[in-house]
Amino acid sequence: MAEAVEPATTGASGVAFELDRFEMAGGDRLEVNGRWFGVRGRRFIRPSLTLVADEEHRRLLADLDHKPWAAEDGEPWQATFPYEEQDDQFFEAELNVAPDITITLPLPGASRPRRRRPGSAPEATRTSRRSHAPSAELVKARREIHRLQRELEQRKAEIAELSNELERRGAKLEEVSSAREDARVAQEHAAEERERLQRARGEALKLRDATAAERDAAVQAREEALRLRDAALAARDEALAERRAAIDERDEGGSKLAAALAAQGVALTDRDQAVAERNGLRDELDQVTQARDGALAARAQVAAERDELSTTIERLRLERDEALSSRGAALVMRNAANAPSAYRREGNRLLHFLPALVVVVAALIAALLLHVI
């Protein structure tokens, strides 16, 4: 396991990387652990690891499992690169996480100086190289060559970018020339448009004056309309008050009408009852009239019978007087013995006239009733 080294700086201003571990993991991948500083607000691209040899460069892309592009300032950072071939010909590795951030890392197995604590004396360092590893001068030269190659590539990229920028600016110049011509044409059109607008402004001023006059007239008409509206509202309120009064009168008249209809119904009932009673009285009157006629006829008959009875009584009296005077006491005795029979005969005759007397009395009562009605 490689020990931590001093922070390595990059080409980006203020960006540093502190290596914690760089070694083979699982026999099929290279694993880099460390901490980034000065990367607040920066976003990494997919990290790549370039293995450097004499005349060979091998580029490895990081796995995406650990999301190595999300770096937090001072927090642990990890990137894993697939690598199955362990070839000692590579002596240096370059870690690239952004176009302007590239870190040079020692390959696993090489000793590195330990981190010194503040106040401690520097320790003796040992370098352990394989027997076939290049010398320090050669490594330094190769690094310099590699750095120069990177600078050359950067310069080529800058030249290509400048060429592209020049082409863009040439196109932009053409666009500016075309725009200038278009601007001249537009200026002419603008002059014509300005004259047209001035004429339109004069017409607009005239129209404004006419509109102002129309507005004043409209304001006056609006005020008149408001006055008429107020008058209409007052008339409406008065009409509503009259309508409410009429409704109240109608309701009162309805109540009176309902009471009158109820009274009329009672009166009609009373009338019907009176008519029924009158018809009954008429029937009774007809019956009484018939009874009166019968009573009058009976009275006439009773009068006749009475006259006849008076004549008979007078005759009997005369006969009685004659019998009394002629027969004497014997006749008196005989008459005394026969007297009950005579009385009975007289009583039977009176009973014979009794119905006629009842009819006469009934007729008199009916006449009195008719007189009362």
HELIX and SHEET records of a PDB file:
HELIX    1   1 ALA A  136  VAL A  372  1                                 237    
SHEET    1   A 4 ALA A   8  THR A   9  0                                        
SHEET    2   A 4 ALA A  16  ALA A  25 -1                                        
SHEET    3   A 4 ARG A  29  PHE A  37 -1                                        
SHEET    4   A 4 PRO A  76  PRO A  82 -1                                        
SHEET    1   B 4 HIS A  57  LEU A  61  0                                        
SHEET    2   B 4 SER A  48  VAL A  52 -1                                        
SHEET    3   B 4 GLU A  92  ALA A  98 -1                                        
SHEET    4   B 4 ILE A 101  PRO A 106 -1                                        
END                                                                             
